[in-house]
């Protein structure tokens, strides 16, 4: 899902040497087979951000879904390439909620979207990455926002579609600098149990644009304070 930033690892190292080995959080690794604070930046104390929620998008393209909730996860996608694209976007957006879930909740959510052959591997993967995330970012919930910027849909038949999503994530760890994370996520989707299911996923870094030069990044807590009252975009992407 997302990787720990280099500056964040430095901050964590100041707190504990044990975090040195924590370099991967949620995304990364191919599951297809079986699937530091700059000088002058204030650091106000803030409470942990609320856990993200998963909800049905209210402005999704007509006829592609999702149309229902299964175990708290949006599902019910059209049996078409457009439906597969909407499903992949929904599965990626689910990552924003998984970071705040318990192992049991995240495992159950993954089983909802997973194909029968990939479910055990995807569940084991998310549990391991949740443990890594908590170790790397102790002290509260990490907030993760995702924006999908472009997609590529490659059907190999009516019941199997590869969907690639170029996206940016904004990661707000507790007590550490928020940072951006650019990746391309790939989903291998199969039509199973009357819906699109995740039969394998992988993430590759970038591509990423050149950031504008800045000397005043948001410090720990400042990003969330500035976004108080904002909610997730209700569209499918």
ZAMARGU-4260 file (C-alpha; in steps of 0.2 Angstrom, whole numbers, plus 5000, padded with zeros to 4 digits):
<rodrens>
0) 5000/5000/5000 | 5013/5013/5005 | 5031/5013/5010 | 5039/5022/5025 | 5048/5038/5019
5) 5066/5040/5022 | 5064/5055/5033 | 5051/5046/5043 | 5063/5031/5046 | 5076/5044/5053
10) 5063/5051/5065 | 5058/5033/5071 | 5076/5029/5073 | 5078/5043/5086 | 5065/5035/5096
15) 5070/5017/5094 | 5084/5007/5085 | 5071/4993/5083 | 5062/5003/5070 | 5078/5002/5058
20) 5071/4986/5051 | 5054/4994/5047 | 5055/4999/5029 | 5039/4993/5021 | 5021/4996/5027
25) 5007/4992/5016 | 5010/4991/4998 | 5024/4982/4989 | 5028/4964/4983 | 5020/4954/4970
30) 5005/4944/4976 | 5000/4938/4959 | 5006/4920/4960 | 4996/4915/4975 | 4993/4927/4976
35) 5064/5071/5052 | 5056/5088/5056 | 5065/5103/5047 | 5071/5118/5058 | 5057/5131/5061
40) 5043/5119/5058 | 5031/5119/5073 | 5025/5103/5080 | 5009/5106/5089 | 5002/5092/5099
45) 4986/5085/5092 | 4975/5070/5095 | 4976/5055/5084 | 4966/5057/5068 | 4949/5048/5066
50) 4950/5031/5057 | 4945/5032/5039 | 4929/5024/5034 | 4923/5015/5019 | 4907/5021/5010
55) 4898/5019/4994 | 4903/5033/4982 | 4888/5044/4978 | 4894/5050/4961 | 4901/5034/4953
60) 4898/5032/4934 | 4881/5025/4931 | 4880/5006/4929 | 4897/5001/4935 | 4895/5000/4954
65) 4898/4998/4968 | 4880/4995/4972 | 4880/4986/4989 | 4890/4983/5005 | 4897/4966/5010
70) 4905/4965/5027 | 4907/4984/5027 | 4916/4984/5010 | 4909/4992/4994 | 4905/4978/4981
75) 4893/4975/4967 | 4902/4979/4951 | 4897/4977/4933 | 4903/4962/4923 | 4913/4973/4911
80) 4930/4982/4909 | 4922/4998/4916 | 4916/4988/4931 | 4933/4980/4933 | 4941/4998/4933
85) 4928/5004/4946 | 4932/4988/4957 | 4951/4991/4956 | 4948/5009/4961 | 4937/5004/4976
90) 4950/4991/4981 | 4964/5003/4981 | 4953/5016/4991 | 4950/5002/5004 | 4969/5003/5008
95) 4965/5020/5016 | 4954/5011/5029 | 4964/4996/5031 | 4978/5005/5040 | 4967/5009/5054
100) 4959/4992/5056 | 4963/4978/5068 | 4971/4962/5061 | 4954/4954/5061 | 4945/4968/5052
105) 4958/4970/5039 | 4958/4951/5036 | 4939/4951/5034 | 4939/4965/5022 | 4953/4957/5011
110) 4943/4941/5011 | 4928/4950/5004 | 4938/4957/4989 | 4949/4942/4986 | 4947/4928/4974
115) 4946/4911/4983 | 4964/4906/4977 | 4972/4922/4982 | 4963/4925/4999 | 4975/4917/5011
120) 4990/4925/5003 | 4982/4942/5003 | 4977/4941/5021 | 4994/4935/5027 | 5001/4949/5018
125) 4990/4963/5025 | 4992/4956/5043 | 5011/4956/5041 | 5011/4974/5034 | 5000/4980/5048
130) 5012/4974/5061 | 5026/4983/5051 | 5016/4999/5051 | 5012/4999/5069 | 5030/4996/5073
135) 5036/5010/5062 | 5023/5022/5067 | 5018/5019/5085 | 5007/5031/5096 | 4991/5032/5086
140) 4982/5029/5070 | 4991/5033/5053 | 4980/5042/5041 | 4981/5038/5022 | 4973/5048/5008
145) 4973/5041/4990 | 4970/5050/4974 | 4969/5040/4958 | 4975/5050/4943 | 4975/5038/4928
150) 4970/5020/4924 | 4975/5007/4911 | 4962/4993/4909 | 4968/4977/4899 | 4955/4963/4898
155) 4961/4946/4893 | 4944/4939/4892 | 4926/4942/4899 | 4931/4936/4916 | 4949/4942/4918
160) 4955/4960/4918 | 4971/4968/4923 | 4969/4986/4930 | 4983/4998/4933 | 4981/5013/4943
165) 4993/5028/4944 | 4990/5037/4960 | 4997/5048/4974 | 4995/5044/4993 | 4997/5056/5007
170) 5002/5048/5023 | 5000/5056/5040 | 5009/5046/5053 | 5006/5050/5071 | 5020/5062/5078
175) 5029/5062/5061 | 5030/5072/5045 | 5017/5069/5032 | 5023/5064/5015 | 5018/5060/4998
180) 5019/5043/4990 | 5018/5040/4971 | 5015/5023/4964 | 5007/5012/4951 | 4996/4998/4958
185) 4991/4983/4947 | 4977/4972/4951 | 4973/4955/4942 | 4954/4954/4943 | 4944/4939/4940
190) 4925/4937/4939 | 4920/4926/4954 | 4905/4924/4965 | 4896/4936/4954 | 4908/4950/4956
195) 4926/4956/4953 | 4938/4949/4965 | 4957/4952/4968 | 4967/4938/4961 | 4984/4946/4963
200) 4991/4964/4966 | 5008/4972/4965 | 5014/4990/4966 | 5029/4999/4958 | 5036/5016/4963
205) 5031/5031/4953 | 5031/5039/4940 | 5032/5055/4950 | 5033/5073/4945 | 5046/5085/4951
210) 5040/5093/4967 | 5040/5112/4968 | 5054/5118/4979 | 5047/5121/4997 | 5055/5126/5013
215) 5039/5125/5024 | 5031/5107/5023 | 5018/5104/5035 | 5024/5097/5052 | 5017/5083/5062
220) 4999/5087/5065 | 4999/5103/5054 | 4992/5094/5039 | 4977/5087/5049 | 4974/5103/5058
225) 4972/5112/5041 | 4961/5099/5034 | 4949/5099/5049 | 4931/5097/5042 | 4937/5089/5025
230) 4930/5072/5021 | 4934/5059/5007 | 4929/5063/4989 | 4913/5053/4986 | 4917/5050/4968
235) 4924/5033/4962 | 4941/5040/4958
</rodrens>
